[in-house]
Amino acid sequence: MVQISNNDIEFMLEMLELTSGMRLKLEALGSPANITDDMADELRDFCIDLLDTTGFDEHYKLTKAGEKIDELIDKLFVG
């Protein structure tokens, strides 16, 4: 299980291109929320996709949003 905060949930709902099913799951969570390892893996994949497309500036440095995405990737890592 992975614990995510309300801020994490709001950020993911706003920034990630989620499937409708994943969006509904996130919207139904309370805060803080414990999510399953499978859900964490799936959310992590969405975060990695977003980091690749919008997380870096023209000099390949992390943007402010990129820093938050990178933080979420680490938090959602189940190992």
C-alpha positions, 0 to 999 in steps of 0.5 A: 500500500502507498499513501497519497495526500489530497494535494497529490490526488488534486495534482494528478486529477488536474495534470494527468491524462487519466482513463475515465476509470482511473479518474473515478477511482482517484475522485472517490478517494479520501485524504490521506488515501492508501492505494493498492500497489497495482493502482500505484504502478498504474498512476506511476506510469501516467506520471512518467508519461507526463514527465517525458512530455512536459516535465522539462524546460528547453535546457532539459532541467526539471520545471516546477511541475516536473519536480512535483511529478518526479516526487510522485514517481518516487512516492508511487514506486512500489519496488 
